[in-house]
Amino acid sequence: IVLNNKEIALNDYQEKPIHTESETKGSVDVEEITVKFDVTKDVYSETAGILYERVLDVEVPERNLKFKGEIINFYSCIVNLYEAEDETTADEYTVTLKNIGR
């Protein structure tokens, strides 16, 4: 996934489609996506800065999706990355983004 031009490797990806009536009857778009990804000490500040923006440019190249997404749910495990002794200790973030348009 790419959030505000930052590529992030995912542990899990789920989407909730919406079925719309348009010129292509039954065309499918995405109402929201939920992603899980690891955040390590070395990228924590950058990742937190992106997520604090709340409305993000979302791209899922593998699914040919591109939309503005509003964070409607976010949680992480309870790993304190500030106290991590190495760069491999990770906290898993779960983020749900609602499609609010292009």
Beta strands, then each sheet from edge to edge (+ up, - down):
strand 1: 2-3
strand 2: 6-7
strand 3: 12-20
strand 4: 27-40
strand 5: 55-60
strand 6: 65-76
strand 7: 90-101
sheet 1: 2+ 1- 5+ 6- 7+ 4- 3+
end
